[in-house]
Amino acid sequence: MLSPLSAPAACAVRRYTSQPEPVSAKISEIVDKIADLTLFETAALVTELKSRLNIKDIAMPVAAAAPAAAPAVGEAAAPAAAAPAAEEKPAEKTEFKVKLEKFDAAAKAKVIREIKNLIPGSNLVEAKKFVESVPKVVRENVPKDEAEKIKATLEAIGATVLLE
């Protein structure tokens, strides 16, 4: 008779071996048949297995939902629980793209100087080429307050700026 201490050791050795355990011919045959099914046939198979094995559909928790709102194991989520998640407003945007749309021709020199200051490592020639090829994104992934500050600065000197 095996002692209770010898069984876990045998499992641990088997569990950590690099070779997979051999699968029975019956299981291998079923897997091969399932692999040959089309998408529609697979969906029908899943439906049939759920009905024969009495498996109930459960609603998966929404990624944005709090973990406490997830159904307990074995419980089905009520349809009413999904309704508040659908009614939530989209999250307010926190990062923006600052896009220079156009500028006043009389203020071109001022816009070029400001663009040179806004784009790190750029010189006047690069800033001039940038301004002449508008509409173009000045900065990406900018926080809301900084994006509004850049927009106000450029609009004050005669440029049209769009926050996306």
C-alpha positions, 0 to 999 in steps of 0.5 A: 500500500502506498503511503500518503506522502509518496503520492504527491511526490510522484505527481510533482515529478510527473507535473514538471517533466518536459514530456507531455503525457500520452493522450488516449487514441479516443481523445486524439480522434475527437480532437482531430475531428473538431480541428476539421470543423468549420466555424459554423459547425464548431458553434453548433457543436458548442451549443449542442454540448451546452444543452446536453451537459446542461451548461448555462451561459454566464455573462463575462464581466466587462473589463471596465467594471469593478472586480466587486461587480463580477458575479460569484463563481457558479452564479449567472449575472443578471441582465440588469447588471449589464445595463448600467455598464452600457449607459456609462459615459465614455471616459473623458479624454486626457491626452490630446494631439495639437494640430496646426491647421492653418495660419495668417500669412502676416503672422508666418514668422511668429508662427515659425518661431513658436513652432521652433520653440514647441518642437524639441531639437528643431531649428528655424529651417525645420520649423519653416518647413513644418509650418509650410506643410500644414495641416500637421500635428505639432505634439502628440499625447499632450495633457489637456492643460498643456494642450490648451496652453499651446492652442491659446499661444498659437491662436494668439499669434494668428494660427488656427489650432485643433485639439484631437 
